[in-house]
Amino acid sequence: MRRPIREIHDLTSEVAGHYREKYGDRARVVLEDAARICAENEDWRGRNRLLRLRDELLFDDMHYFTE
């Protein structure tokens, strides 16, 4: 049984997976580009969310290669 979602961070891996499915190998670049645009517009919260998703993809990749 799946645990209940209590915070946005509980969805991070699912949202990151959505980006990976939609953009494939380009997902990290897409997130980084979007984060850069947010930073240029001084949307720090949006930038941080996008980079958190990018980091989730990086962690997922690290996990895949260490198994």
C-alpha positions in Angstrom: 0.0 0.0 0.0 1.2 3.4 -0.9 1.8 5.9 1.9 -0.3 9.1 1.8 1.1 12.3 0.2 1.7 14.8 3.0 4.1 17.3 1.3 5.0 18.3 -2.2 8.4 16.6 -1.7 6.5 13.3 -1.6 5.7 13.8 -5.3 9.2 14.8 -6.4 10.2 11.4 -7.7 6.9 11.0 -9.6 7.1 14.4 -11.2 10.7 13.9 -12.1 9.7 10.6 -13.7 7.1 12.4 -15.7 9.8 14.7 -17.1 12.0 11.7 -17.9 9.1 10.0 -19.8 8.2 13.2 -21.7 11.7 14.4 -22.6 13.9 11.3 -22.3 17.6 12.0 -22.1 17.0 15.7 -22.5 15.0 16.0 -19.2 17.8 17.3 -17.1 18.7 20.0 -19.7 15.0 21.0 -20.0 14.8 21.4 -16.3 18.0 23.4 -16.1 17.0 25.7 -18.9 13.6 26.3 -17.2 15.4 27.0 -13.9 17.7 29.5 -15.6 14.7 31.3 -17.0 13.1 31.4 -13.6 16.3 32.8 -12.1 16.4 35.5 -14.8 12.8 36.4 -13.8 13.8 36.3 -10.1 11.4 33.5 -9.5 13.6 31.7 -6.9 10.9 29.3 -5.7 10.3 28.1 -9.2 14.0 27.8 -9.9 14.5 25.8 -6.7 11.6 23.4 -7.6 13.0 22.8 -11.0 16.5 22.1 -9.7 15.1 19.8 -7.1 13.5 17.8 -9.9 16.8 17.8 -11.8 18.5 16.6 -8.7 16.0 13.8 -8.3 16.9 12.6 -11.9 20.6 12.8 -11.0 20.0 10.7 -7.9 18.0 8.2 -9.9 20.8 7.9 -12.4 23.3 7.4 -9.6 21.2 4.6 -8.1 20.8 2.9 -11.5 24.6 2.9 -12.1 25.5 1.7 -8.6 23.3 -1.4 -8.7 
